[in-house]
Amino acid sequence: MNFRRIWSAVGAGLVLAGSAVLGAAGTAQADFGSWDNFYGIGSNWHCSGTAGIDEEPGLLAQECIVVSGTNYQAVTVVRASQAGNYHIDTISILSGQAQYDAYCAGVIAAGTDKACFTPTKAGAAGHSVQGLAKGPQYSLLWSPSVTLG
């Protein structure tokens, strides 16, 4: 997957983004917040293709799972073609079980790239992880599944 090629189709310039760390376990937790600035990707990002979110006209999205050893984080990257108040749920999944849910909402200016990050989680080697973006009603966008090392 060449993330830069995909985003060049919508005119985005990219650099590496940071992340927060959290070590919570058990049932899925939720975090409610606003969109983060997005500066680009690193080689440890595994992303879906770019797609529209049906309930959010004017918003293109790409779902990613960021993996470093046994740590992982789901990220939904969006680009607004028109200004709007957009809402996305970003979910990290470990071995088929939702681990953390980040709900991002707020106004995004036209032509702007933003991201919704779940906190970084720790898993066990050999387990699979995946990211999921969910629109306000029903749209789903999955990242590739990656095995933790």
Secondary structure, DSSP 4 states (H G I P E B T S, - for coil): --HHHHHHTTT---------B----SS-EEEEEPPEE-----TTEEE---EE-TTSTTEEEEEEEEEETTEEEEEEEEEESS-EEEEEEEEEEETTEEEEEEEEEEEE-TT-EEEEEPPBEE--TT-EEEEEEE-SSS-EEEPPPEE--
